[in-house]
Amino acid sequence: MNRIPAPQKILVHVPNWIGDQILAYPCFHYLRAGYPTAQIAVVCQPWVASVQFRHLVDKVYVLPQPTRASTWGQIQALEAGARALRAHGPWDLGICLPNSFSSAWLLARAGVRWRRGYATDGRRFLLHDKLVWEPHSKQHRADAYVHVLPAAVRPHGTAQGFWQEPAHHGAEPDTLGICDQFDARRAWLVDALVETPSYPYWLLAPGSMAASRRWPVERFAALAKHIACTTGLSGLVVGGTAEIAVAKQLCQDPMCQLTDFVARGPVSAYWQIFRQARFTVSNDSGLAHVAALCGSPVYIVWGAGDPGKTKPLGPGPVRILHYPVDCWPCERNVCFQPQERTLACLRGIHVEAVLKEIQQS
């Protein structure tokens, strides 16, 4: 960043998925701390707009969506977004967190003077600071995002230590946790929060975008029955519109003691629900990351993903339950194993193992 030592206007293209956006929190913390007087704006997709960290950024620009389901329609929408951003410039520094060609193209077309990002997806010519992406690296995604920041504002330690409890006085600086709680009230500005029940409850988040990360719904139902029987706790099923059918199926059995809380508002409206829950049981999904960020203890039934790269980080303790198979972690969204081995990593996780983990915590 020799050409722009003190950028006054910074534009960040944020991740396109909820879980990745949550993992980028340390990146935004260090960016704001490093440039306290700069105007920092983010550009994002509509479905992650509600979980932008508005106490750390000055402006959120939401990308227009294609009016036609075609490549040309996508190009037109991208150009419309670039024109709108250019009108709010000029931008001194652009930070590109997604690895896609389109995200770097957007910053270039928006007239950002100096652009940083990983040189992937054929976009090397669109970046000034071309960072090396190592796809087989075990680097955690949160650290990968922090590394995109200019060296002058990057921390010496890892992003995984960001949420650790502050160590005793005199410990090495790199081992000190920075935060022990996420201030959702300041970060996520919502018109109305989802109302919190007056009784003790636990949360069930049975959704996930990828089939290779979804535990069978029958096992979630069996787990809910065990929890109701052994603890007397009632549960709330949370998720978006994609989980409406699953929630209905789970809540129709009175022995599960589950109440349908899906699709009651944007993700950010659920932060108090997560914070006050006794615990959360989830697939590897965006809501697992939200739960950990909001402080809930989280038990994740883990499928094809690599927890070394994408395990949720936050003040809420996270426990991963996985079944070791020779193809794990494949990090694929769809399982390509023969029928007798399909989703063996998930099918090998039994209800008793999840219940035991909850009881021992």
For each residue, the residues with C-beta under 8 A, 3 or more apart:
1: 4 5 7 93 114 116 129 150 151 152
2: 5
3: 113 114
4: 1 7 92 93 113 114
5: 1 2 152
6: 35
7: 1 4 10 35 38 92 93 114
8: 37 38 39 92
9: 38 39 41 89 90 91 92 93
10: 7 31 35 38 39 40 41 91 92 93 94 95
11: 41 42 43 85 89 91 93 94 95 107 110 112
12: 28 31 40 41 42 43 57 94 95 97
13: 42 43 44 94 95 96 97 98 103 104 106 107
14: 21 24 42 43 44 48 52 97 98
15: 20 21 23 24 48 97 98 145
16: 20 44 45 48 98 100
17: 20 21 48 209 286
18: 21 22 47 48 51 267 286 287 289 290
19: 22 23 285 286 288 289 310 312
20: 15 16 17 23 24 97 141
21: 14 15 17 18 24 44 48 51 52
22: 18 19 25 51 286 289 290 292 293 312 314
23: 15 19 20 140 141 142 145 159 289 310 312 313
24: 14 15 20 21 27 28 97 142 145
25: 22 28 29 53 142 162 182 293
26: 29 30 142 145 146 155 159 162 178
27: 24 30 31 97 142 145 146 148 149 159
28: 12 24 25 31 32 53 56 57
29: 25 26 32 33 56 162 178 179
30: 26 27 33 34 146 149 153 154 155
31: 10 12 27 28 34 35 40 56 95 149 153
32: 28 29 35 36 40 56 57
33: 29 30 36 153
34: 30 31 149 150 152 153
35: 6 7 10 31 32 38 40 153
36: 32 33
37: 8
38: 7 8 9 10 35
39: 8 9 10 58 59
40: 10 12 31 32 35 56 57 58 59
41: 9 10 11 12 57 58 59 60 61 88
42: 11 12 13 14 52 57 59 60 61
43: 11 12 13 14 61 62 63 81 85 106
44: 13 14 16 21 48 49 52 60 61 62 63
45: 16 48 49 62 63
46: 49 62 63 65
47: 18
48: 14 15 16 17 18 21 44 45 51 52
49: 44 45 46 52 60 62
50: 188 190 266 267 268 269
51: 18 21 22 48 188 267 268 290
52: 14 21 42 44 48 49 57 60
53: 25 28 56 57 187
54: 57 60 186 187 188 189
55: 183 186 187
56: 28 29 31 32 40 53 187
57: 12 28 32 40 41 42 52 53 54 60
58: 39 40 41
59: 39 40 41 42 88
60: 41 42 44 49 52 54 57
61: 41 42 43 44 81 84 85 88
62: 43 44 45 46 49
63: 43 44 45 46 77 78 81 106
64: 77 80 81 84
65: 46 77
66: 69 70 73 74 76 77
67: 73 76 77
68: 72 73 76
69: 66 73
70: 66 73 74
71: 74 75
72: 68 75 76
73: 66 67 68 69 70 76 77
74: 66 70 71 77 78 102
75: 71 72 78 79
76: 66 67 68 72 73 79 80
77: 63 64 65 66 67 73 74 80 81
78: 63 74 75 81 82 102 105 106 109
79: 75 76 82 83 109
80: 64 76 77 83 84
81: 43 61 63 64 77 78 84 85 106 110
82: 78 79 85 86 105 106 109 110
83: 79 80 86 87
84: 61 64 80 81 87 88
85: 11 43 61 81 82 88 89 91 106 110 111
86: 82 83 89 109 110 111
87: 83 84
88: 41 59 61 84 85
89: 9 11 85 86 110 111 112
90: 9 111 113
91: 9 10 11 85 94 107 110 111 112 113
92: 4 7 8 9 10 112 113 114
93: 1 4 7 9 10 11 112 113 114 115 116 150
94: 10 11 12 13 91 107 110 112 113 114 115 116
95: 10 11 12 13 31 115 116 117 148 149
96: 13 103 104 107 115 116 117 118 127 148
97: 12 13 14 15 20 24 27 103 117 145 148
98: 13 14 15 16 103
99: 103 117 118 120 121 133
100: 16 103 104 121 123
101: 104 105 121 122 123 126
102: 74 78 105 106
103: 13 96 97 98 99 100 106 107 117
104: 13 96 100 101 107 108 115 117 121 123 126 127
105: 78 82 101 102 108 109 123 126
106: 13 43 63 78 81 82 85 102 103 109 110
107: 11 13 91 94 96 103 104 110 112 115 126
108: 104 105 111 112 115 126
109: 78 79 82 86 105 106
110: 11 81 82 85 86 89 91 94 106 107
111: 85 86 89 90 91 108
112: 11 89 91 92 93 94 107 108 115
113: 3 4 90 91 92 93 94
114: 1 3 4 7 92 93 94 128 129
115: 93 94 95 96 104 107 108 112 126 127 128 129
116: 1 93 94 95 96 127 128 129 131 148 149 150
117: 95 96 97 99 103 104 123 127 129 130 131 148
118: 96 99 130 131 132 133 144 148
119: 123 124 127 130 131 132 133
120: 99 123 133
121: 99 100 101 104
122: 101
123: 100 101 104 105 117 119 120 126 127
124: 119 127 130
125:
126: 101 104 105 107 108 115 123
127: 96 104 115 116 117 119 123 124 130 131
128: 114 115 116
129: 1 114 115 116 117 150
130: 117 118 119 124 127
131: 116 117 118 119 127 147 148
132: 118 119
133: 99 118 119 120
134: 137 139
135:
136:
137: 134
138: 306 308 309
139: 134 143 144 147 309
140: 23 143 144 158 159 160 308 309 310 311 313
141: 20 23 144 145 309 310
142: 23 24 25 26 27 145 146 159 160 162 313
143: 139 140 146 147 158 159 160
144: 118 139 140 141 147 148
145: 15 23 24 26 27 97 141 142 148 159
146: 26 27 30 142 143 149 154 155 159
147: 131 139 143 144 154
148: 27 95 96 97 116 117 118 131 144 145
149: 27 30 31 34 95 116 146 153 154
150: 1 34 93 116 129 153 154
151: 1 154
152: 1 5 34
153: 30 31 33 34 35 149 150
154: 30 146 147 149 150 151
155: 26 30 146 159
156: 173 174
157: 161 173 174 175 176
158: 140 143 161 162 174
159: 23 26 27 140 142 143 145 146 155 162 313
160: 140 142 143 313
161: 157 158 164 174 175 176 177 178
162: 25 26 29 142 158 159 177 178 179 313
163: 177 178 179 180 313 314 315
164: 161 167 175 176 177
165: 177 180
166: 176 177 180
167: 164 171 175 176 177
168: 171
169:
170:
171: 167 168 175 176
172: 175 176
173: 156 157 176
174: 156 157 158 161
175: 157 161 164 167 171 172
176: 157 161 164 166 167 171 172 173
177: 161 162 163 164 165 166 167 180
178: 26 29 161 162 163
179: 29 162 163 182 315
180: 163 165 166 177 315
181: 295 315
182: 25 179 187 293 294 295 314 315
183: 55 186 187
184: 187 188 268 271 272 275 293 294
185: 188
186: 54 55 183
187: 53 54 55 56 182 183 184
188: 50 51 54 184 185 268 271
189: 54 268
190: 50 193 265 266 268 269
191:
192: 265 269
193: 190 196 265 269 270 271 272 273
194: 261 264 265 269 270 272 273
195:
196: 193 272 273 276
197: 201 234 236 259
198:
199: 234
200: 233 234 278
201: 197 233 234 235 236 277 278
202: 227 233 234 235 236 277 278 279 280 281
203: 235 236 237 238 273 274 277 279 280 281 282 291 296
204: 220 224 235 236 237 238 250 258 280 281 282
205: 237 238 239 280 281 282 283 285 287 288 291
206: 214 215 217 220 237 239 243 246 247 250 282 283
207: 214 239 240 242 243 246 283 285 287
208: 213 214 283 284 285 303
209: 17 213 285 286 333
210: 213 214 303 304 333 334
211: 214 333 334 335 343
212: 303 304 330 332 333 334 335 343 345 346
213: 208 209 210 283 284 285 302 303 304 305 333 346
214: 206 207 208 210 211 283 303 346
215: 206 219 220 283 301 303 346 349
216: 219 220 346 347
217: 206 220 221 246 249 250
218: 221 222
219: 215 216 222 223 349 350 351
220: 204 206 215 216 217 223 224 250 281
221: 217 218 224 225 249 250 253 256
222: 218 219 225 226 351
223: 219 220 226 227 281 351 354 355
224: 204 220 221 227 228 235 250 256 257 258
225: 221 222 228 229 253 255 256
226: 222 223 229 230 351 355
227: 202 223 224 230 231 233 235 257 355 358
228: 224 225 231 232 233 234 235 255 256 257
229: 225 226
230: 226 227 355 359
231: 227 228
232: 228
233: 200 201 202 227 228 257 278
234: 197 199 200 201 202 228 257 258 259
235: 201 202 203 204 224 227 228 256 257 258 259
236: 197 201 202 203 204 258 259 261 273 277
237: 203 204 205 206 243 246 247 250 251 258 259 260 261 262
238: 203 204 205 243 261 262 270 273 287
239: 205 206 207 242 243 246 247 262 263 287
240: 207 243 262 263 267
241: 244 262 263
242: 207 239
243: 206 207 237 238 239 240 246 247 262 263
244: 241 247 248 262 263
245: 248 249
246: 206 207 217 237 239 243 249 250
247: 206 237 239 243 244 250 251 258 260 261 262
248: 244 245 251 252 260
249: 217 221 245 246 252
250: 204 206 217 220 221 224 237 246 247 253 256 258
251: 237 247 248 256 258 259 260
252: 248 249
253: 221 225 250 256 258
254: 257
255: 225 228
256: 221 224 225 228 235 250 251 253
257: 224 227 228 233 234 235 254
258: 204 224 234 235 236 237 247 250 251 253
259: 197 234 235 236 237 251
260: 237 247 248 251
261: 194 236 237 238 247 264 273
262: 237 238 239 240 241 243 244 247
263: 239 240 241 243 244
264: 194 261 269 270
265: 190 192 193 194 269 270
266: 50 190 269
267: 18 50 51 240 270 286 287 290
268: 50 51 184 188 189 190 271
269: 50 190 192 193 194 264 265 266
270: 193 194 238 264 265 267 273 274 290
271: 184 188 193 268 274 275 290 294
272: 184 193 194 196 275 276
273: 193 194 196 203 236 238 261 270 276 277
274: 203 270 271 277 280 290 291 294 295 296 316
275: 184 271 272 294 295 296
276: 196 272 273
277: 201 202 203 236 273 274 280 291 296
278: 200 201 202 233 297
279: 202 203 296 297 298 299 358 361
280: 202 203 204 205 274 277 287 288 291 296 297 298 299 316
281: 202 203 204 205 220 223 298 299 300 301 354 358
282: 203 204 205 206 285 287 288 291 298 299 300 301
283: 205 206 207 208 213 214 215 288 300 301 303
284: 208 213 288 300 301 302 303 305 310
285: 19 205 207 208 209 213 282 288 289
286: 17 18 19 22 209 267 289 290
287: 18 205 207 238 239 267 280 282 290 291
288: 19 205 280 282 283 284 285 291 292 298 300 312 318
289: 18 19 22 23 285 286 292 293 312 313 314
290: 18 22 51 267 270 271 274 286 287 293 294
291: 203 205 274 277 280 282 287 288 294 296 298 312 314 316
292: 22 288 289 295 296 298 312 313 314 315 316 317 318
293: 22 25 182 184 289 290 312 313 314 315 316
294: 182 184 271 274 275 290 291 314 316
295: 181 182 274 275 292 314 315 316
296: 203 274 275 277 279 280 291 292 316
297: 278 279 280 316 317 318 319 361
298: 279 280 281 282 288 291 292 312 316 317 318 319
299: 279 280 281 282 319 321 354 357 358 361
300: 281 282 283 284 288 312 318 319 320 321
301: 215 281 282 283 284 321 346 349 354
302: 213 284 305 307 320 321 322 345 349
303: 208 210 212 213 214 215 283 284 322 343 345 346
304: 210 212 213 328 329 330 331 332 333 335 345
305: 213 284 302 309 310 329 331
306: 138 309 310 329 331
307: 302 310 311 320 322 329
308: 138 140 311
309: 138 139 140 141 305 306 331
310: 19 23 140 141 284 305 306 307
311: 140 307 308 318 320
312: 19 22 23 288 289 291 292 293 298 300 318
313: 23 140 142 159 160 162 163 289 292 293 318
314: 22 163 182 289 291 292 293 294 295 318
315: 163 179 180 181 182 292 293 295
316: 274 280 291 292 293 294 295 296 297 298
317: 292 297 298 361
318: 288 292 297 298 300 311 312 313 314
319: 297 298 299 300 357 361
320: 300 302 307 311
321: 299 300 301 302 349 353 354 357
322: 302 303 307 328 345 349
323: 328 344 345 346 347 348 349
324: 328 348
325: 328 341 344 345 348
326:
327: 330 337 341 344 345
328: 304 322 323 324 325 345
329: 304 305 306 307 345
330: 212 304 327 335 336
331: 304 305 306 309
332: 212 304 335 336
333: 209 210 211 212 213 304
334: 210 211 212
335: 211 212 304 330 332 342 343
336: 330 332
337: 327 341 342 343 344
338: 341 342
339: 342
340:
341: 325 327 337 338 344
342: 335 337 338 339
343: 211 212 303 335 337 346 347
344: 323 325 327 337 341 347 348
345: 212 302 303 304 322 323 325 327 328 329 348 349
346: 212 213 214 215 216 301 303 323 343 349
347: 216 323 343 344
348: 323 324 325 344 345
349: 215 219 301 302 321 322 323 345 346 353 354
350: 219 353 354
351: 219 222 223 226 354 355
352: 355 356
353: 321 349 350 356 357
354: 223 281 299 301 321 349 350 351 357 358
355: 223 226 227 230 351 352 358 359
356: 352 353 359 360
357: 299 319 321 353 354 360 361
358: 227 279 281 299 354 355 361
359: 230 355 356
360: 356 357
361: 279 297 299 317 319 357 358
